[in-house]
């Protein structure tokens, strides 16, 4: 890391670059063939979810990929997408996860209907259901803190 700084390189550029790459890759899903969608979702499930920091940094693009995927008619793809979304919530935290869904819903028309359906499915209508759901499934808190200082993104793992 000090060698990078000595060369004038920002050590966080690599992390941001991977997150930027992911954000561009996620748009691919919408136009992919059925067989490719299964492989792509397998790649996300097996590889992308393991890169927790990069997932947090590329969360807006990731959600814009996953929300329209919820409209897929195949039940096996739908189950995989729901599993990926559940794992994503655990990784990034409930607040960031649902906040990004709300942003995607408000900003992107193609994700709006699937976001509304997903939120309707996940957010209970009554307080009693909310308390039961909280006790049963838990509310997940992110393990990382994102700070932006002088236009540099710093991602630190919380203790």
Wavefront OBJ file of the C-alpha trace (Angstrom):
o trace
v 0.000 0.000 0.000
v 2.854 2.402 0.774
v 4.519 1.455 -2.518
v 1.324 2.479 -4.363
v 1.263 5.789 -2.529
v 4.916 6.367 -3.371
v 4.093 5.876 -7.057
v 1.271 8.398 -6.733
v -1.471 5.761 -6.956
v -4.434 5.780 -4.646
v -4.697 2.348 -2.947
v -8.516 2.588 -3.067
v -8.664 2.963 -6.856
v -8.481 -0.806 -7.350
v -11.478 -1.416 -5.089
v -13.461 1.338 -6.773
v -12.479 -0.006 -10.196
v -13.762 -3.497 -9.386
v -17.012 -2.014 -8.077
v -17.320 0.119 -11.221
v -16.697 -2.972 -13.367
v -19.455 -4.836 -11.511
v -21.862 -1.926 -11.981
v -21.309 -2.069 -15.741
v -21.583 -5.852 -15.832
v -24.931 -5.932 -14.053
v -26.742 -4.274 -16.994
v -25.912 -7.375 -19.016
v -28.615 -9.469 -17.323
v -31.559 -7.674 -18.919
v -30.574 -8.661 -22.468
v -29.081 -12.101 -21.797
v -30.527 -15.370 -23.079
v -32.231 -17.710 -20.604
v -29.288 -20.138 -20.433
v -26.842 -17.284 -19.893
v -29.009 -15.797 -17.124
v -28.669 -18.984 -15.079
v -24.881 -18.972 -15.499
v -24.718 -15.251 -14.703
v -26.784 -15.638 -11.517
v -24.595 -18.594 -10.532
v -21.536 -16.365 -10.966
v -23.118 -13.686 -8.779
v -24.091 -16.241 -6.136
v -20.721 -18.001 -6.116
v -18.287 -15.126 -6.683
v -19.747 -11.624 -6.370
v -21.397 -12.196 -2.992
v -18.007 -13.243 -1.600
v -16.542 -9.825 -2.507
v -18.363 -7.979 0.228
v -16.624 -4.605 -0.061
v -17.041 -4.454 -3.824
v -20.695 -5.436 -3.493
v -21.306 -2.564 -1.095
v -19.622 -0.102 -3.457
v -21.549 -1.349 -6.507
v -24.899 -1.777 -4.739
v -26.879 0.681 -6.935
v -25.958 -1.170 -10.145
v -26.429 -4.518 -8.455
v -29.977 -3.662 -7.371
v -30.844 -2.415 -10.863
v -29.816 -5.846 -12.123
v -31.564 -7.944 -9.487
v -34.919 -6.122 -9.303
v -35.915 -6.735 -12.959
v -34.674 -10.320 -12.537
v -37.564 -10.813 -10.096
v -39.945 -10.609 -13.075
v -38.470 -13.755 -14.635
v -41.092 -16.447 -15.212
v -38.826 -19.372 -14.307
v -39.364 -20.512 -10.726
v -35.777 -21.756 -10.330
v -34.357 -18.398 -11.453
v -36.798 -16.569 -9.187
v -35.693 -18.676 -6.193
v -32.041 -17.997 -6.987
v -32.641 -14.242 -7.314
v -34.521 -14.187 -4.003
v -31.648 -16.102 -2.358
v -29.127 -13.624 -3.795
v -31.184 -10.695 -2.506
v -31.441 -12.256 0.963
v -27.657 -12.787 1.076
v -27.120 -9.239 -0.170
v -29.232 -7.880 2.686
v -27.108 -9.821 5.175
v -23.887 -8.466 3.626
v -24.802 -4.784 3.236
v -27.308 -4.423 6.080
v -31.088 -3.971 6.005
v -31.000 -0.177 5.984
v -28.648 0.084 2.978
v -30.430 -2.756 1.192
v -33.955 -1.363 1.443
v -32.720 2.193 0.928
v -31.185 1.181 -2.385
v -34.394 -0.576 -3.425
v -36.336 2.617 -2.702
v -33.834 4.679 -4.713
v -34.022 2.249 -7.632
v -37.807 2.317 -7.506
v -37.942 6.111 -7.532
v -35.266 6.664 -10.173
v -35.647 3.786 -12.649
v -38.973 3.018 -14.329
v -37.934 -0.481 -15.485
v -37.237 -1.516 -11.879
v -40.275 0.170 -10.351
v -42.893 -2.579 -10.577
v -40.616 -5.376 -9.426
v -39.317 -3.165 -6.568
v -42.867 -2.410 -5.434
v -43.772 -6.107 -5.533
v -40.625 -7.084 -3.643
v -41.152 -4.415 -0.980
v -44.803 -5.425 -0.659
v -43.713 -9.016 -0.139
v -40.947 -8.171 2.351
v -42.448 -5.288 4.327
v -45.426 -6.442 6.389
v -48.648 -4.458 6.464
v -49.107 -4.352 10.227
v -46.839 -3.672 13.175
v -47.553 -7.113 14.662
v -46.332 -8.804 11.502
v -43.276 -6.517 11.496
v -42.350 -7.481 15.069
v -42.833 -11.183 14.341
v -40.769 -10.907 11.168
v -38.005 -9.019 13.008
v -37.870 -11.670 15.737
v -37.962 -14.529 13.239
v -35.537 -13.269 10.568
v -33.566 -10.553 12.354
v -32.498 -7.199 11.041
v -29.008 -7.226 9.610
v -26.454 -4.490 10.186
v -23.627 -3.854 7.763
v -20.133 -4.941 8.782
v -18.524 -1.994 6.997
v -18.487 1.791 7.279
v -18.123 3.889 4.130
v -16.419 7.272 4.449
v -15.702 9.750 1.682
v -12.845 12.096 2.528
v -11.481 14.487 -0.108
v -13.206 12.474 -2.861
v -11.523 9.244 -1.701
v -13.690 6.305 -0.713
v -12.556 4.595 2.470
v -14.212 1.333 3.398
v -13.454 -0.001 6.875
v -14.588 -3.221 8.492
v -16.396 -2.546 11.755
v -15.272 -4.272 14.925
l 1 2 3 4 5 6 7 8 9 10 11 12 13 14 15 16 17 18 19 20 21 22 23 24 25 26 27 28 29 30 31 32 33 34 35 36 37 38 39 40 41 42 43 44 45 46 47 48 49 50 51 52 53 54 55 56 57 58 59 60 61 62 63 64 65 66 67 68 69 70 71 72 73 74 75 76 77 78 79 80 81 82 83 84 85 86 87 88 89 90 91 92 93 94 95 96 97 98 99 100 101 102 103 104 105 106 107 108 109 110 111 112 113 114 115 116 117 118 119 120 121 122 123 124 125 126 127 128 129 130 131 132 133 134 135 136 137 138 139 140 141 142 143 144 145 146 147 148 149 150 151 152 153 154 155 156 157 158 159
